[in-house]
């Protein structure tokens, strides 16, 4: 396993544990996550870890849906709002003085039970 996958494995284990605590013994059929571009979490790695982490739990066999949230920022220098195209936090004006408006999320948005 790569280092990034180990990180996502721990995050996925925590998410599965949180959902299990919330639903008890109810069978989960779908989990929807929001993962921001700036969260430091790789959505594909979470998807890879999901089946491993859900084995033997009420989430086993559930469908995982991941909504990727773009990095949206506001420049404090020129007051422009926009999306970051990459992970380098620079405005088109050259300023790095940015407010992050979205993209740091890591949220369980919805859990569907049977």
C-alpha positions, 0 to 999 in steps of 0.5 A, spaced: 500 500 500 502 506 498 503 512 503 497 515 500 492 509 501 494 508 508 492 515 509 485 514 506 484 507 509 484 510 516 479 515 514 475 510 510 475 506 517 473 512 521 467 514 516 465 506 516 465 506 524 461 513 524 456 510 520 455 504 523 454 508 530 449 512 527 445 506 524 446 500 528 444 494 525 440 497 519 443 495 512 446 500 509 445 500 501 448 507 499 453 512 502 455 519 499 461 523 501 463 530 499 471 530 498 474 537 497 480 538 492 484 541 498 482 536 503 488 532 502 484 526 501 484 522 494 477 520 492 479 514 488 483 511 494 477 512 499 473 508 493 479 503 493 479 502 501 471 502 502 470 495 500 475 492 505 473 497 510 466 495 510 467 487 510 463 484 515 459 491 517 452 493 516 455 497 510 458 491 506 455 491 499 453 498 500 454 503 494 459 509 495 458 515 491 463 521 492 462 528 490 468 531 488 468 539 491 472 544 487 477 549 490 474 555 490 477 561 493 477 569 494 483 573 493 484 578 498 488 583 494 484 583 488 477 581 491 476 576 485 473 569 486 475 563 482 477 556 482 484 553 483 486 549 477 491 546 481 493 545 488 498 551 488 494 557 491 495 563 487 490 568 484 491 570 477 493 577 479 499 573 483 497 574 490 497 568 495 493 571 500 487 567 499 480 565 503 478 558 501 471 558 500 470 551 498 474 545 497 477 543 504 470 538 505 470 531 508 463 530 509 458 524 510 453 527 506 447 522 506 446 514 508 441 510 505 439 504 509 434 498 507 
